[in-house]
Amino acid sequence: MTGPETNTLQVPGAVLRYDVLDAEGESGARVLVMIGFPMDASGFSTLVEYFRDRTVVTYDPRGVSRSVRTDGVIGSTPDERTDDLSRLISALDGGRVDIFASSGGAVDGLALVARYPEQVHTLVAHEPPAAQVLPDREQALAAARGIHETYLRRGMGPAMARFLELTSLKGPIPTDLADRPGPDPADFGLPTEDDGTRDDPMLSTIIATSHYEHDFAALREAETRIVIGAGAESEGELAHRAALSVAGLLGTEAVTFPSHHGGFLGGEFGWRGDPDAFAATLRRVLTENE
């Protein structure tokens, strides 16, 4: 089996690295781009194997893993990553693409379609953590700010513990969540000591990603087919509730995907979903109305 070809793309302020896995045999299908954030390309290692009948492209977002920033800036914004994705799709030179976008990558995918709809045929955005559209948006935004402030004051372990507390919470976010003492990072197997670094891709950008305000008028007018996904096992969690809200604002209904927020994972990062069923649902969604 031939492995993916790794390529580089120079963009303003960064060098992106992306992988192209060519289709096995002749394929007339559109290129499928899989994007996440802060997850890098390695998180799609299992999922890409279910789509060997088409060319699949994965990439590391700027500042994550192999895609280094050259401007000295820590973190990134959805708009920066959107411009990166637009340049990447242009570099592929294969016309309009299909996109599967996960988590923060789904925020980026929606931003991409709002600004560059001509580049995307179908976007499947799975559980975007779009806190701005939640009924309890003020609590959600405050919780995200609290995570970032904890990161700046105390480091990765305490901040990540607060993040895990927020993302695993079922139902509306308590009004005082941001003001409560955070959970003990040791309870999650996280470090309790501060190593002094402040370059974590997710914790350094959580405000920019969670606070992003989507252009729903542009999304509703786009020629791109947009499908919002929500995990069957993540009902009530922030990203699941945000997915339902985004779908409602687009005038559609979210599609239920098997498993949880990382339902496509096959053990990457020590997390397993149900990749067989997830891939089958994704294939069905991508090929509907073809």
N, C-alpha and C positions, 0 to 999 in steps of 0.2 A: 504494500500500500504506500503510495507516495504521500509524503508529509507536506505541510503547507510551506509556501515560499514566503519568507519574510522580506518586507520592503521598507524603505524609509521615505518620508515625505517632509521636506523642509516647509515649515509654515512660520508666519511671524511669531517670534518668541519661543519657538519650540521645534524639536525634531520628532515627528510621529513615527512610530513603527507599527506596521500592520501586516497581517498574514492573509495570504490568498490560498485557499484550498480548491484546486480546480475540480470540476465535475468529473466523475468517472464515466467515460463514454460521451457520446453526443448528447447535448442538452440544449434545448431551446428556451429554458427557463431563465427568468431574470436573475441577476446576481442577488444573493441574499446577504445582507450586511447585518451582523449581530453586534449590538453595542450595549455596554453597561457603564455605570459609574457609581462608586469608585472602583468597581470590579474591572480588571483588565481582561485581555483576550483569553487568558488561561481558564477563566470561569466557564467558557463555552466549549471546553474540550470534549465533553460528553455529547452535548447537543449537536455539534457540527456533524458527528458521525451518522446522524439520522437523515442528513440532507446531502449525501454524497452524490446524488443525481443532479446537483446544481452547484455552481461555483459559490463558495461561502467565504466572506471576508470578515475578519475580526480585527480589532485594534486596541491599543492601549491609549486611553485618553491622555492629553497633555499633563505632565507632572506625575503620571502613574506608571510604575514599573519601568518598561523600556522607553517610554516616550518622555524625553527629558525637556524641561524648560531651559532655554538658553538666555533668557532675560533676567534670571535671578529672582523671579516672582514665585511665591509659594501659593499653591492652590490654583483655582481656575473658576470661571463662571460659565453658566449654560450658554451664554452668547458666544464666548470664546470657543467652546467646544462645538457649538453649532457651525461656526465658520470653519473649524477644522474638518468637521464631517463633510461639509459642502466641498471643500478642496479635495478631500479624499475621494468622494464620489466622482468628481471631475477627473481625478487622476486615473481612476479605474477605466474611464473611457468606454463604458459599456451601456450608456444610456440610463434610463430610469431604473432604480433598484427597489427591491423589497427590503424592509428593515424589521428585525425583531429587536426590541429595545426593552431592557430590564432596569427597574428601579430608577436611579438617577439618570441612567441612559434613556429611560422613557421620557423624563423631563427634557433631555436634549433632543430626543426624536421629535417630540411635539414642537419644540422651538424651531427645529429644522424645517418641518413641514410648514409652519407659519411663515417662515422667511424664504424658503426655497422649495415650494411645492412641486415645481417642475422636475425635481430630481428624484422624487419618491413616488412609486406607484401605490404600494400598500405599506402602511406602518402598523405594526402590532406593538402597542405600548403596554407593557405588563407592569401594573402596580407602580405608577409614578408617585413619588411622595410629594404631591402637590398640596402643601399645607394651606396655601392661600384660598383654596376652594372648599375647605372643610367648614361645616357649620360652626365648629369650635376652633376657628382659625386663630383667634387671639391666643388661646391656650397653646395651640400647636406651635405657633411662631415663637411664643415666649419660651417654650420648652427647648426649641432648637437653639435659641439664643443662650439659654442656660447651659446647654451642652458645650457650646463654643466657649463661653466664659469659663466653664470648668476646665476645659482643655488648656486655655491660656494660663489659668492660675495653677492648675495641679497636674497637668499632663494627660497622657493617653489613657491610662487605666481608669481613673475616676470618670473621665469624660465618656469613654466607651461604655462603662457600666450604666451611666445615665442614658446613653443612646439605646442600649439594649432594653432598659426599663421602658422607654418611650415606645419603641417599635413593637414590643410584645404586648403592650397594653391593649385590652379589648374594650371598645366602646369610647365614649367621649372622654377627652383628657381633663382630669381634675383641674380646677382653676388655680390651685396652689401647687401644682406639680413642680413648676420651675423653682419654687421657693423652698421645697422640701430638701432635707439632706439626701444626697444621692446614695444609692446602694453601695455596699462594700465591693470594690472590684475583685477582691479575692473570691467572692461567691461565684464569680463568672470565670475564674481561672485567669484573671487579668492581673498585670503587675500593679503593685501598690506604690512602688517608688517612681518618682518622676525622673526620667532620663534626660530631661532638658530639651528634647527635640520638639519641634512644633510644625513638622512638615507632613503630618498624616493627611493623605489625599481626601479622606472623607471628613474628618473633624475640622480641618482647616477651611473647608468649603461648604459646611452644612447650612450656613445661613444663605449663601448665594443660591444653593440648589433648592432648599425648602421654601425660601421666600420668593422664588421666581414667579412672576405674573405672566401667565400665558395669554396670548392674543387669540381669544376664542372666536372673534369675528373673522379673523384671517383663517383660522382652522376650519370653520364651517364653510368658508368659501373655497377652500383649497380643492384642487382636482384630485388630490391624494385620497385614497380610501384609508380611513383611520379606524382601527379596531382597538378597543381598550380591554385589557385582560385583568382579571382579578382571581386570586388563588382560592380554591375551594376550602382550604384549611386555614386561611388567614382572615376569615370574616371577622369584622370588628376592629381589626388592626388599622393603624393610621394609613398605610399605603393602600390597603384594600378599600377603605372608606373614601380615600382620595380618588381611586380609580372609578368608583361608582359616581362620584361627583363630577369628575371630568367627562365621563360618558354622558351624564345627564345634560351638561352644558353644551355638549356637541349634538344633542338630540338623538342619541343612540342608547343602546343598553350594553353594559359590559358583558364580555364573554367569560364564562367561568373556565379557568384552567385547572387541571388536576394539581393537587398538592398545595404547597405554600409559596411564600415570596420567592424562594429559590427552587421552585419545583422542577426546573430543568437540570439541576445539578446531579451529578452521579458520584459524588464523594469529594469534589473539589472543595477545598478549604474545610474539609471535615464535615461537610453538610450534604445530605442526600435528600432528594425529592423523589419524584416518580417520572424519570426522564422518558420512559417508554410512552406512557399515556400523555405526558406533556407534549412530546414531539408529534404524536398523532393529532392532537388538538391543533397545534400550531400549523401542521401541514394542511389540515382541513380548512382552517381560517385563511391561510395564504392562497389556497386554490379555489375558494368559493368565488362564484361569479366570473370565473376566467373565461 
